[in-house]
Amino acid sequence: MNTTNPAGRTDRTGPRRPAPRTRWAWLTLGTAAHLLAVGGRWDIAVAAWIFPVLLLRFARTGRAWSGALWLWLANTAAAVGWLAESALITPFTLAGAAGLAALLTLPYLLDRLLVRRLRPWAALLVFPASVAATEFLITLLSPFGTAYGSQAATQVDVLPLLQLVSVTGSYGIGFLLAWCATAVNALWEAASWRAARRTVVTCASVLLAVVLAGGARLAFFPPDGPTVRIAAVTADAALIRAQKAAYARATGGRADLVAHPPPGLRPAQRAVLDGLLAATRREAAAGAKIVVWPEQGVRVLAADEPATIAAARTQARRSRVYLEIGLGVHTARPPAYGRNETLLIDPAGTVRWTYQKAHPIPGSETFVPGDGRVPTVATPYGRLANVICYDADFPGMMRVPADIMLVPSHDWAEYGGAHTRKAALRAVEAGYALVRPDAEGVTAAFDDQGRVLASTDYFTTDRQATVAYVPVHGTTTVYDRIGDGFAWLCLAGVGALLVAGAAAGRRPSTLTRSTG
């Protein structure tokens, strides 16, 4: 049954309410599909297209607020599932998961409250604009960045689609996924194909155009021109194990580590340093012009930091390479008792930058963050830039003028692969190649279209050296030019739709009723 008001708006009473058992099946299947589309190591790309369809169907066919509670539980289950598969469960992250789940439930609630008050064309935009706006707000306001909640992370292996982020940022993919869910639900609710044809055909045409344009970009405009050989190295696994054993003998707190280092700690640290220096010599002799160590590749006491840097400067000068080193420095200064930093040393042995990590992992890292200013330097091999690991989960700070972005990282077995794959988003968004050495995870290099140039899993080899020939010239993307313009447009659109929906709710009901 439809009701038409004088202004031409169709006030839909909605589809016939299904049997409760059917609704719970939609919720259950949608939650199960969501568990396979969380930006984790067990993701299946197609699941990200399925779960919003089912959860939106559940939301639209029940009461708004009780449905929102169940959808919050479904989103919480997916977030906790991601924490479990990533070995990230702590009281802090569980609280964060519940909060993010509440934000990710908002698009379903807004759709349920507004969609029947708006004109059909406006109703179709509520859910996709809300999804994109919510993802943007999570990135902008929360300490989690794009670590969780960005649906673009589920599509990183679908390269034609991934090219969309060079225009809209990651939020465009979330919008497109949600728009398709809205179109499928429109078809589900329609009495006939004719009633839903325009909606479905429009959505399918846009999706096809995005994929074809992305495919054309990959096929006809690949990175071209000179490349540079870059080597990402880690210390041998045996040296890392010996260093961990030395740390395990430490007693007391972090301040005591500096005041009373355990026996064997300094020799173990020096062995790791020597291993990385040897790897640098080996890769330079093989032709590498840039060598990158992982995040906190060398851990040192503050008193030993100058000697460590001096050794790296000498090696860079002798090997005639640009050498990026990652240091974890133990200090006696509270509350952090340490620094997480990188230094770029040029072939003359000069330190070109010292950068401190800007985004400590919430609930895990306690050091004082850096100022977030991304360093860049011009070299014969393009303009180099640098952030550290989790920093790359914040798109705003990654939009810098660079040709090659270095992202030294230190993950762990359960999360390293997924975290490295997400870094491809930043490369495509900003139009630069990206090299991500991962101390205990997956090291990879990507070109500016998200192709994997080289990849190595730390846990499959005792000696890791990942070598890639990386383009030395990046490109300028639309996202480079307009930044988060698309996301702000979606946020403004949600505001406008809320105003329109509220106005429709206050308007006197002078309706002409028709039955079909």
C-alpha positions in Angstrom: 0.0 0.0 0.0 1.3 3.5 -0.9 0.1 6.9 0.1 0.8 10.0 -2.0 0.8 13.5 -0.6 0.3 16.7 -2.6 4.0 17.4 -2.8 4.5 14.1 -4.7 6.3 12.2 -2.0 5.5 8.5 -1.7 5.1 7.5 1.9 5.7 3.8 1.9 4.3 1.7 4.7 7.1 -0.8 3.8 7.1 -4.4 2.8 4.9 -6.9 4.4 6.5 -8.0 7.7 8.0 -11.5 7.3 7.8 -14.3 9.7 10.0 -13.9 12.8 12.0 -17.0 11.9 12.9 -15.5 8.5 14.1 -12.2 10.1 16.3 -14.1 12.5 17.7 -16.1 9.6 18.7 -12.8 7.8 20.3 -11.5 11.0 22.2 -14.8 11.6 23.4 -15.1 8.0 24.3 -11.4 7.8 26.4 -11.7 11.0 28.1 -14.8 9.7 29.0 -13.0 6.4 30.1 -10.0 8.3 32.7 -12.1 10.2 34.3 -12.8 6.8 34.4 -9.1 5.9 36.2 -7.3 8.7 39.6 -6.4 7.2 41.2 -9.5 8.7 43.2 -12.5 7.6 40.1 -14.6 6.9 38.3 -12.1 4.7 36.4 -13.1 1.6 35.8 -10.1 -0.6 32.3 -11.2 -1.8 31.1 -11.4 1.9 31.4 -7.6 2.1 28.7 -7.4 -0.6 26.4 -9.9 1.1 26.2 -9.0 4.7 24.9 -5.4 4.3 22.0 -6.7 2.1 20.9 -9.2 4.9 21.4 -6.8 7.8 19.6 -4.0 6.0 16.7 -6.4 5.2 16.5 -7.3 8.9 16.5 -3.6 9.9 13.8 -2.6 7.5 11.3 -5.3 8.5 11.2 -4.8 12.2 10.9 -2.1 14.9 13.6 0.6 14.6 15.1 0.6 18.1 14.9 -3.0 19.0 16.3 -3.8 15.5 19.1 -1.4 16.2 20.0 -3.2 19.4 20.3 -6.5 17.6 22.3 -5.0 14.8 24.6 -3.5 17.4 25.1 -7.0 18.8 25.8 -8.3 15.3 28.4 -5.5 14.6 29.9 -6.2 18.0 30.2 -9.9 17.2 32.0 -9.0 14.0 34.4 -6.6 15.7 35.2 -9.1 18.5 35.7 -11.7 15.8 38.2 -9.5 14.2 40.0 -8.9 17.5 40.1 -12.7 18.1 41.5 -13.6 14.7 44.0 -10.7 15.0 45.1 -11.7 18.6 44.2 -8.2 19.8 41.8 -8.9 22.6 42.3 -6.7 25.7 39.8 -4.9 27.9 40.6 -1.7 26.1 40.1 -3.1 22.6 36.8 -4.9 23.6 35.4 -1.5 24.8 36.6 0.0 21.6 34.9 -2.8 19.6 31.6 -2.1 21.3 31.9 1.6 20.6 32.8 1.2 17.0 29.9 -1.3 16.6 27.5 1.4 17.9 28.8 3.8 15.3 28.6 1.2 12.5 24.9 0.5 13.5 23.9 4.1 12.9 23.5 3.8 9.1 21.0 1.0 9.6 19.1 3.0 12.1 19.1 6.1 10.0 17.9 4.1 7.0 15.1 2.6 9.1 13.9 5.9 10.4 14.2 8.0 7.3 13.8 5.9 4.2 10.0 5.9 4.3 9.7 9.6 4.9 11.8 10.7 1.9 11.3 10.8 -1.9 12.5 7.6 -3.5 15.7 9.1 -4.9 16.6 10.6 -1.6 15.7 7.4 0.3 18.2 5.5 -1.8 21.1 7.7 -0.6 20.5 7.4 3.2 22.3 4.2 3.8 25.3 4.6 1.4 25.9 8.2 2.5 25.6 7.2 6.2 28.1 4.3 5.8 30.7 6.5 4.1 30.1 9.3 6.6 30.5 6.9 9.5 33.7 5.4 8.2 35.0 9.0 7.8 34.1 10.0 11.3 35.7 6.9 12.8 38.9 7.7 10.9 38.7 11.4 11.9 37.8 11.2 15.5 38.7 7.8 16.9 42.1 6.4 17.9 41.6 3.4 15.6 41.9 5.0 12.2 41.1 2.6 9.4 42.3 -0.4 11.5 38.7 -1.5 11.8 35.5 -0.3 10.2 36.6 0.5 6.6 35.0 -1.8 4.1 37.6 -0.8 1.5 40.1 -3.1 3.4 38.0 -6.1 2.3 38.5 -5.3 -1.4 42.3 -4.7 -1.5 42.8 -7.7 -3.8 40.1 -6.5 -6.3 42.4 -4.1 -8.1 39.9 -2.7 -10.7 37.6 -1.7 -7.9 40.4 -0.5 -5.7 41.3 2.3 -8.2 38.2 4.1 -7.0 40.1 5.2 -3.8 42.3 7.3 -6.0 39.3 9.6 -6.4 37.1 9.2 -3.3 39.5 7.8 -0.7 38.5 4.5 1.0 35.1 5.9 1.7 34.0 5.5 -1.9 34.1 1.8 -1.7 32.0 1.8 1.5 29.5 4.0 -0.3 29.3 1.7 -3.3 28.9 -1.5 -1.2 26.1 0.2 0.8 24.4 1.5 -2.4 24.3 -2.0 -3.9 22.7 -3.3 -0.6 20.1 -0.5 -0.9 19.4 -1.4 -4.6 19.1 -5.1 -3.8 16.6 -4.3 -1.0 14.6 -2.1 -3.4 14.3 -5.1 -5.7 13.4 -7.3 -2.8 10.6 -5.0 -1.6 9.2 -4.2 -5.1 6.1 -5.7 -6.3 7.6 -6.2 -9.8 10.9 -5.8 -11.7 9.4 -2.8 -13.4 9.1 -0.9 -10.1 12.7 -1.5 -9.2 14.3 -1.5 -12.6 15.6 2.1 -12.6 17.1 1.7 -9.2 18.9 -1.6 -9.9 20.0 -0.6 -13.4 21.4 2.7 -12.2 23.4 1.1 -9.4 24.6 -1.7 -11.6 25.7 0.7 -14.3 27.7 2.8 -11.9 29.4 -0.3 -10.4 30.2 -1.5 -13.9 31.6 1.9 -14.9 33.8 2.0 -11.8 35.2 -1.5 -12.5 35.8 -0.8 -16.2 37.5 2.5 -15.5 39.7 0.9 -12.8 40.5 -1.9 -15.2 41.4 0.6 -18.0 43.6 2.4 -15.6 45.5 -0.8 -14.7 45.7 -1.9 -18.3 46.5 1.4 -20.1 48.2 3.6 -17.5 50.5 1.4 -15.5 53.5 2.9 -13.7 56.2 3.6 -16.3 59.7 4.8 -16.3 62.8 4.2 -14.2 62.8 2.0 -11.1 65.1 1.7 -8.1 66.1 -1.5 -6.3 64.9 -1.3 -2.7 65.7 -4.0 -0.1 63.7 -4.4 3.1 65.7 -6.5 5.6 65.2 -7.9 9.1 67.6 -9.6 11.5 67.9 -13.4 11.4 65.2 -15.1 13.4 67.7 -16.8 15.7 69.1 -13.3 16.7 65.6 -12.1 17.4 64.8 -15.1 19.6 68.0 -14.6 21.5 67.1 -10.9 22.1 63.7 -11.9 23.3 65.2 -14.3 25.8 67.5 -11.6 27.1 64.5 -9.3 27.7 62.6 -12.1 29.4 65.3 -12.1 32.1 64.6 -8.5 33.0 63.0 -7.8 36.4 61.1 -4.7 37.5 59.5 -2.1 35.3 60.5 -0.2 32.2 62.5 2.3 34.2 64.5 -0.6 35.8 65.4 -1.8 32.3 67.6 1.3 31.8 68.9 1.5 35.3 69.6 -2.3 35.7 69.8 -4.0 32.2 69.6 -7.7 32.5 72.8 -9.7 31.8 73.3 -10.4 28.1 70.9 -7.7 26.9 73.5 -5.4 25.4 75.3 -8.3 23.6 71.9 -9.5 22.2 71.0 -6.0 21.0 74.4 -5.6 19.4 74.1 -9.0 17.6 70.8 -7.8 16.1 72.4 -4.6 15.0 75.4 -6.4 13.5 72.9 -8.7 11.6 71.1 -5.8 10.1 74.4 -4.1 9.1 75.5 -7.3 7.5 72.2 -7.6 5.6 72.7 -4.0 4.5 76.1 -4.7 3.1 74.9 -7.8 1.4 71.9 -6.1 -0.3 74.0 -3.0 -1.3 76.5 -5.3 -3.0 73.7 -7.0 -4.9 72.6 -3.6 -6.3 70.1 -2.1 -3.8 70.2 1.7 -3.6 67.8 2.0 -0.7 67.8 -0.3 2.3 65.0 -0.2 4.9 65.0 -1.8 8.4 61.7 -2.5 10.2 60.1 -0.6 13.0 62.3 -0.9 16.1 64.5 -3.2 14.1 67.2 -2.4 16.6 66.4 -1.9 20.3 68.9 0.0 22.3 69.4 1.7 25.7 69.5 5.5 25.4 73.2 5.5 26.3 73.9 3.2 23.3 71.8 5.2 20.8 74.6 7.5 19.6 77.0 4.5 18.9 74.2 2.7 17.1 73.4 5.6 14.8 77.1 6.1 14.2 77.5 2.5 13.1 74.5 2.9 10.7 75.9 6.1 9.3 79.3 4.4 8.6 77.5 1.5 6.9 75.4 3.8 4.7 78.6 5.8 3.7 80.6 2.6 2.9 77.8 0.9 1.0 76.7 4.2 -0.8 73.0 3.6 0.0 70.1 5.5 1.5 69.6 3.6 4.7 66.4 3.9 6.8 66.8 2.5 10.3 64.2 1.8 12.9 65.1 2.2 16.6 63.3 1.3 19.8 65.1 3.5 22.4 64.7 2.7 26.1 64.9 5.8 28.3 64.5 6.6 32.0 62.0 9.4 31.3 58.4 8.7 32.4 55.7 8.0 31.5 56.8 6.5 28.2 60.3 5.3 29.1 61.1 5.0 25.4 60.9 6.3 21.9 59.9 4.7 18.6 61.8 6.4 15.8 63.3 6.1 12.3 66.2 7.8 10.8 67.0 8.2 7.1 70.8 8.3 6.4 72.0 9.3 2.9 75.0 7.8 1.0 77.3 10.5 2.5 76.4 9.3 6.0 74.2 12.4 6.8 71.0 11.9 8.8 68.3 13.5 6.6 65.4 13.0 9.1 64.5 11.7 12.5 60.9 10.7 12.7 58.9 9.6 15.8 55.8 7.5 15.5 52.7 9.7 15.7 50.0 7.1 16.5 50.9 4.6 19.3 48.6 1.6 19.2 45.8 2.2 21.6 46.0 0.1 24.7 49.4 -1.3 23.7 52.1 1.3 23.1 52.8 3.9 25.8 55.5 6.1 24.3 54.9 9.8 23.7 53.7 10.3 20.1 55.5 12.4 17.5 54.1 15.6 16.0 52.7 13.8 12.9 54.6 15.8 10.4 55.6 13.4 7.7 59.2 13.9 6.6 60.1 14.0 2.9 63.4 14.4 1.1 64.4 14.6 -2.6 66.8 12.0 -3.8 68.0 10.7 -7.2 65.4 8.0 -6.8 62.4 10.2 -6.3 61.0 12.0 -3.3 61.1 9.7 -0.2 58.7 9.9 2.7 58.3 8.0 5.9 55.7 7.0 8.6 55.8 4.1 11.1 53.4 1.1 11.0 50.0 2.2 12.6 50.5 5.7 11.2 49.5 4.4 7.8 46.0 3.7 9.2 45.3 7.4 9.2 44.7 8.5 5.6 44.9 12.2 6.5 48.5 12.2 7.4 49.4 10.0 4.4 48.5 12.5 1.8 52.0 13.9 1.2 53.9 14.8 -2.0 56.1 11.7 -2.4 57.2 9.1 -5.0 58.0 6.4 -2.5 56.6 6.0 1.0 58.6 3.9 3.5 56.5 2.3 6.2 58.7 0.4 8.7 56.4 -1.9 10.8 56.4 -4.5 13.5 53.3 -6.7 13.6 52.8 -10.3 14.7 51.8 -13.6 13.1 48.0 -13.2 13.4 47.8 -9.7 12.0 50.9 -9.0 9.9 49.5 -10.1 6.6 46.2 -8.3 6.9 47.8 -5.1 8.1 50.3 -5.1 5.3 47.5 -5.6 2.6 45.7 -2.6 4.0 48.7 -0.4 3.3 48.0 -0.8 -0.4 45.0 1.6 0.1 47.3 4.4 1.0 49.5 3.8 -2.1 46.5 4.0 -4.5 45.0 7.0 -2.7 48.1 9.1 -2.7 49.7 7.9 -5.9 53.1 6.7 -4.6 54.8 3.4 -4.3 54.9 2.0 -0.8 57.4 -0.3 0.9 56.5 -1.8 4.2 59.1 -3.9 5.9 57.5 -5.9 8.8 59.7 -7.2 11.6 57.4 -10.1 12.5 54.7 -10.1 9.8 54.5 -9.8 6.0 56.9 -7.4 4.2 55.6 -6.1 0.9 56.1 -3.4 -1.7 53.3 -2.0 -3.8 53.2 0.3 -6.8 50.8 3.3 -6.9 48.0 1.2 -8.3 48.1 -1.4 -5.5 50.0 -4.2 -7.4 52.3 -6.3 -5.2 55.8 -5.9 -6.4 57.4 -8.2 -3.9 56.3 -10.0 -0.7 57.9 -12.1 2.1 56.4 -13.8 5.1 58.8 -13.5 8.1 57.5 -16.7 9.5 58.4 -18.8 6.5 62.2 -18.0 6.5 64.9 -17.5 9.0 66.6 -14.8 6.9 64.2 -12.2 5.4 65.3 -9.9 2.6 62.6 -8.6 0.3 63.8 -7.0 -2.9 61.6 -4.9 -5.2 62.2 -2.7 -8.2 60.1 0.3 -7.3 59.0 3.1 -9.7 60.8 6.3 -8.8 58.0 8.6 -10.1 54.6 8.7 -8.5 51.4 10.2 -9.9 49.0 12.9 -8.8 45.5 11.5 -8.0 42.1 13.2 -7.7 42.2 12.3 -4.0 45.5 14.1 -3.8 43.8 17.2 -5.1 40.4 17.1 -3.3 41.4 15.2 -0.1 38.3 14.0 1.8 35.9 16.1 -0.3 33.8 13.0 -1.1 33.6 12.0 2.6 32.6 15.6 3.6 30.0 15.6 0.9 28.5 12.4 2.3 28.5 13.8 5.8 26.8 17.0 4.6 24.3 14.8 2.7 23.4 12.9 5.8 22.7 16.1 7.6 20.5 17.3 4.8 18.6 14.0 4.7 18.1 14.2 8.5 16.6 17.7 8.1 14.4 16.6 5.2 13.2 13.6 7.2 12.4 15.6 10.2 10.5 18.1 8.1 8.5 15.4 6.5 7.7 14.0 10.0 6.3 17.4 11.2 4.3 18.0 8.0 0.5 17.6 8.4 -0.8 14.4 7.0 -3.0 15.4 4.1 -2.7 12.3 2.1 -4.6 10.7 -0.7 -4.6 7.0 -0.2 -4.5 4.4 -3.0 -4.4 0.7 -2.8 -2.9 -1.8 -5.2 
